């Protein structure tokens, strides 16, 4: 069975020093011989995500797995002398959230770097970098990210913003989407980037009218800087994993799918420095960086249709070989043309390799041409989508690709679900924060901050559909539906407790935080 780039709750358990870690085992599961439970959860409003038994008010846990779930009367016989009973006040309990698309180590590293998420002005941008420089010795790299130029009117950062405040320190600051970044002049000098440096395939070095690099690098051009940034030590990576795990557990996330950070053209050895259990590729860039691949050009830039960062024949051949060996394949596609190209490619893969349970994933599926959503269901394609990205794009998509195109093609969650796609929700952290409850609210209402009406309201989903996209469907999307994703007998007892004390309260006002997170029946947060 293919096991993709998934980090099961056991990984998070290890990272936060929970006493015992668990290992995924195939079914059938045999209940422990000891008939008594380790823990009984009582007086709860449990949403199981199991269509056969959607709600319960009590659950028994033994050996890290759900032993029985239903009414209290049905589980109380499992209470022994050493059973811990956790009695709630009718609090809503959900299966542990699955984040289907994270860059986990990068997110943990970013928590200790220059924080630029939410910066609303050039002055604030510069001030945060200046503050970071104070704590560094000459020659040390200043790293950070999360900036969004749309928040301050669209002016794109340049080396000129940074050079006066960081003359002795190389600087690299990535945009929030991870497809663009800005370097100062010292960093470009170290990387050998000058007016004579050619654009790499699938990337762009932004230049002045005189041909000088501005400091802005797009998509594969970023690897020119990545190759010279000081390497992250194993100790730093372990610390980042701990930070990331604590942050995820605080948000109710018990399983993550890490999609890696390999760039086309980079050494394949680097892929093994990340969680690499599946196959991931890029076909285009991002909307915010004007590098997502569209059928029609960007507004005000008639020659720019975006970037195709991978040769399609090469991608097809690699996908065919990976698919033959039972590996799950995930490909990044944001623009409508990139998605159409991938859907065509999947048709060819099925024709050549035959029909099977491959669960091909399209990461983002952000902008779709008319009719494309229905094609996902043809081969059971997973639409791995990130609802909180629409909060960033709602205000800028119309300027990028025109209001009509944006309103017709963007974040078509309802169309995808109705077309037969499996929806798997994620954050793309650290691009957006890892926060499933916020993502659920975003996809439910589709109202960015300051908006009084929803953006494309016909694409909203019901609460049950939203919860499943972050639990059961997300587990299916990474071949872990036998073990997590619902509170069903035999599955891991990963769950979150919410402050809501009734289902009506929860459905009318989705809270912004969890009270507690449990991994394999053990409290992991707080």
N, C-alpha and C positions, 0 to 999 in steps of 0.2 A: 504494500500500500504506500503510495507516495506521501511523504511527510514534508510539507513545504516549510517555508521560512517562518515557522511558528514557534513562539516561546510559550509553553504551557504554564499554567499557574505555578507549577513546581519551580520554574526558574525564578519567578518573583518571590516565591517562598524562600528559596536559598538566599536571594539577594538581601532580604530583610532579616536574615538569621532566624527564621522560623525553625523550630526544633528539627522537623523532619521534612525532607523533600520527597515528592512522589514522582513516579515514572509512568508515562503513558503505557497502558497495556491494552491489547485488543480484547474485545468481548469474545465469548461470554464471561461475565464476572460472577464469581462464586462468593456469596455472602460469607463473612467470617463465621467460624464455628460458635464462638461466644454469642449467645442470642441477644445480649444486652448492648445498648447503644453507648457510645462514648459521650454523645451529646444529644439532647432533644431541644429543638426550637419550638416554642409553644406560644399561643396567644398572638399569632402573627397573621398578616394578610399576605400570603405567599403567591406571587405570580410565577408559575413554573416554566413558562414558555413551551410546555409540552402540550400539543394540541389535544391529546387524549384526556389530559387532566389539567386544565389551565390554571386552576386555583386550589389552594390548600390552606390550612391554618396551623399545621404542625409538621415537623420533619425530624426524623431520627437519622443520626450520622454515626457511622462506624468505620474505622480505618480510613478516614478521609473521604469516604463516599456516602452517597445517600442510601441509607438502608431501607427506609420506608417514608412515604410522604402521603399526607391526607388529613383526616381529622385527628384531634388529640386522642379521641377514644381509640383510634386505630394504631396509635404509636405508643401509648402509655404503657402497654405491656412490655415494651422494650426497655423500660427504665429500670436499671439495676442500682445497687448500692453505690457504685462509683460513677454513675451517669450524671453528667452536668446538665441541668435544665436551664435554658435561657428563656425566660418568659418576657415577652415584649408587651407593648400596650397597643396591640393591633397594628403595629408599624408595618408598612409595606416592605416586603423582602423580594428582591429580584435576583435572577442568576447573575453571577459575576459578569461584568461587561467584557467583551472581546473587542480590542482595537485592531482592526483589520489592516492597518497601514501605518506603521511607525518607523522611525529611524532611531532606535532605542538608545544606542550608545551616543549618537550625535545629540539627542535630546538631553541626556545626562550631562554631556560636556557643555552644552549651551547654557545649562543652568548656572554654570560657574564662569561664563564669559560675558562680554559686553551685551547687556540686554537692550535691544532696539525695537522690540515689539511694542506697538502702540505709540511710538514717537510721532508727534504731530507737527514738528517744525524742523527746519534746517539747523536753527540755533540749538535746539534740544539734542539733535543728532550729534552735532559737534561737541556739545558739552559732555555728553556721556562718554565719547571717545577720549576726550581730554582728561576726564576723571580716571579712566582706566590707565592712561599713560603714566599717571603719577605713581602707580604701584608697580611699574615695570622698570627693569634695568635696561640701559641702552642695548639694542640688539635683540631683545625679546619680542616675540610676535604679539600683536594685539589682535585677538580674534573675537568675533561676535556675529550677530545676525538678527533677523526678524524684522528689518525695516521694510516699510511699504511706502514708496514715494507718492502713491495716490492719496495718502493721508495728509500730505502737506501741499497738495496742488499739482503734483506730477513731476517737478524738477528732479532729475536723476542725479544721485551723488556722483562726485568725481574726485580724483586724486587731489585736486586743488582745494577741496574742503578739508583735507586731512594733513597736507604736507606741513603747514606751519605749526600744527600742534603735535606732530609726531615725526620730527626730522630724523630721530635716531632709532625709531622702532618701525619695522615693517607692519603694515596693517592689512587685514582682509576681513571684510564685513559682507556677509551674504544677505541677499534679499529674502523676504519671508517665504517665497516659493521655492528657494533653493536652486533656481535656474539662472541666477544672475548675482553678481557680487561686485564690490568695488575695492580696489587696492590703492594704496598710496604709492608715490613715486619710488620710494625705497623698496617696497615689495616688488614692483615691476622691474626695478633694476636687478634685484636678486634673481628674478625669474627670467631675465634676459628679454623682456618684452619692450620693444621699441617700434619705431615707424617702419622698420624693415621686417617685422615679424608677420608672417602670413596667418590668416584666419585658418584654424583647423577645420576639418570636415565636421559639420554639425555644430559649429560654434562661431561666435563673432567677437572680435576685439573692437569695441566702440572707439571711434576716432574723431578728432576735431576736423574742421574743414581743411586744415593743413596736413592731415594724415597722421597726427600724433595721437597715441593712445590716451584716452581720457581717464583710464583706470577702471572702466566698467568692462566686465567680461561676461559673456552670455554662454550658457550651456557648456559644450565641450571645451571652450576656451578657458574655462575656469581651472581645468586640470594643469594649465601652465603654472598657476599659483600653487595648486595642491601638491605638485611634485617637489616644491621647495619649502613648504611649511614644515616646521620641526615636527617630528613624528610624536604621536601620543604614546606614552609609555604604558606598559601593562598595568602598573599601579594606577595611573590616571584613568584607564579604561575600567578597572574594577571600581574605583570611586564613582565614576560616571554611572556604572550599572546600579550601584547602591542608590545614588541620587534619583535615577530614573525610576527605579522600582518603588521607592518611597513615594515619589510624585504620582505614579500610576495608581498605586494602592489607595492613596488619599482620594482619588477620583473614582474609585470603585472598579478599576480595571484589574482583572485577574489573569488575562491571557492577552498576549500581543503577537502580532505578525510583523516581523521586521523585514522590510523589503530591501535592505542593503544599501550600499552607496557606490556601486561600481559605475564608472563612466566609460562609454564607448571609447576604445583606443587606449585605455589605461591598462597597466599590467594586470593579468588575471590573478597574480599572487595576492593583490590587495583585497580581492573579494573574500579571502579566507580570514581577513582581519575583522570581518563583520559576521553576523549570524547568516550563514550561507547554506541553506538546506533546500532551496528551490532555485528556479531559474527566472531571472527578471531581466527585462530589456526595456529600452526607451525607444519610442518612435518619433516623438516630437518634444517641444519644450513646454512653456507655460504661457498662459494668457497675459499675466502681469508683465512678463519679460518680452511680450510680442513675438514669442517664438513657438507658440502652439500652432500646429499646421491646419490651415483652413482651405476650403475650396475657393473662397473669395478673399480678396486682400483686406488688410487692416484699414480702418478709416483713416483718411489723410495720408496714407502710405501705399499708393497703388502698386508698388513693386514688391511689397512684403506680404507673402502668404504664410509666413512662419518658417520653421526649420524642420526638415526631416533629418534626424540625427543618426539614423541607422539605415543601411542599405536593405531594401525589402527582400531581395533574393537571399542575402546572407541571413536575415532574420527568419525567413521561411525555412531554410536548411537547418538552422540551429534548433528551431522549434520542432521540426520533424524528428530530428535525432533525439532531442530531449524527451519528446512525447513517446517515442518508441521504447525508451528505457523507463517509462513510468514516472517521469518527473512532471510535477505540475508547473505550468508556464504562466507567468504574469508579465504583461507588457503595459508600459505607461503610454497612454494616449489621451490628449486633452482636446485638441481641435477636431472639428467634424470630419475633415479629410483623413486625419490620422485614424480616427475610429472606423471610418468606412474601409480604409486599407486593411485594418486588423480584422474586421468582420469578413472581408474577402479572403484574407489569408487563412482564417479558421475554416472556412468552407473547403479550401484546398487541403488543409491538414486532415480534415475528416475524410475527404475523398481518397487521400493517399494512405492514411493510416487506419481508417475504419472508425466505426462508432464505438465509443467506450466512455466510461465515467472519468473524464479527464479534468473537468471543472476548470477550464481555461479562464483566466482572470484578465480583465481589462482594468488597469488601475487608473482611476479618475473618471473616465467616460463622461467628461464634463460638458462638452458641447456636441450635440448629435444632429445630423442632417435629418430631414423628414423621412420617416420610415425606418430609421436605423434602430430605434428602441425595440421594435418588433423582431429584429433579426437576432437579438440576444437570446431569445427563448428558443430559437431553432436548434441550437447546440448546447443549451443549458449554460450559457456563458455567465460567469460571475461579474457583476458590476461592482467593483470595489470603489466606493464613493466616499467623499468627505464633506458632510453637510456644512461645516463651519467655514469652508472656503467661500461659500456663497455670500457670507457676511462681508468679505473683502471685495468680491467681484461685482456685487449688485450695483455699487456706485460707479464702477469704472467700465463694466463690460460694454455698455452702450457707446462709450467713447472709443473703445478699442475696435469693436466690430459692428457698430451700428445698433440702434435700439431694437429695430425689428428682428434682426438676426439674434441678438442677445435674448430677447423675450421668447423667441421660438425654440431656441436650441439649448438653453442653459439649465443644468442640474435637473434633468427630467426624471426625477425619481418615480413619480406615479406612472409615467409612460413606460419606464423600464420594467417596473413590477407588473404592470398589466400586459407587457409584451413577453412575459415569461422569464425575465432575468431573475437571478438570485441576487438580492441586494446585500452587500456587506459593508457596514459603516466603519469608518476609521477617522483618524485625525490628521495623519501625515505629520505628526509631531516630530520635530519642533516647528514645522511650517505653521500649523495651528496648534493651540494648546490641546493636551490630551484631556478631554472632558466630555464623556458620553452624555451626561445629563444635559449639558448645554447643546450638544449636537442634536439631541432628540427635540429640544425646544426649537432649535433653528429649523429643522426639517418639518416640524409640526406647524409653525406659524409663518416661516419664511419672511420675517420682518427684520431687516438690518436695523441697527441703532438709528433712531431719528425718523424712521419710516412709519407712517400711519396706516399704510396698506401693504399687503403681502406682495412679494416679488414672484410673479408667475404662480398665482394661487392654485391653479388647476393641478400643479405638481405636488401638492401637499399630501401627506400620508396620515393614516390613523395611528393612534398610540400603540395598538397591538403590532402593527406593521413596523413601526419605528423600534419598538423594543426587540422584536425578533431580528431586525437588521443589525443590532448590536449584541445579540446573543446566539440564538439557534441558527439563523442563516449565516452569521459570521463564522460559526463553528463549522458548518457545512462547507463554507468557502475555503477552509484550510484543512479539510479532511480530519477534523477533530470532533465531528458531531457524535461520534460514539462515546466520547469521554466528557465533553463540556458543552455548554450552550443552553442547557435546560436543567432544571432540578428534577431529575428523573432517577428512579432507583438504579443504582450501579454506577451512576456518573459521579464525578468529583463534586464535593460539596463546596463549590465556590459560590459565594453569594454576598449581596450587599444589603444593608439595612438602611432605610430612608427615614427622614423625620416625619413624613406623611403618616397619619394614623388611620387612614381609610383609603379604599381604592378611589372613591369619589374625590377626596381631597387631592390625591396624587394626580388623577386624570385632569382635574381642573386647574391645578397649579403645580407643574413639575418643579421640584425643588432644585436648588443650585448646588447642593452638596449631599454627600452621603454621611450617615452617622457612623457606620462601621463597615469594614470589608473583611470577609472571611475567606481563607484559602484552604481547601481541603479540610474544612471544618474547624480551622484554627484562626483566631482573630489576628489579622495582619495590620489593621489600622482601626482606631488610633493605637 
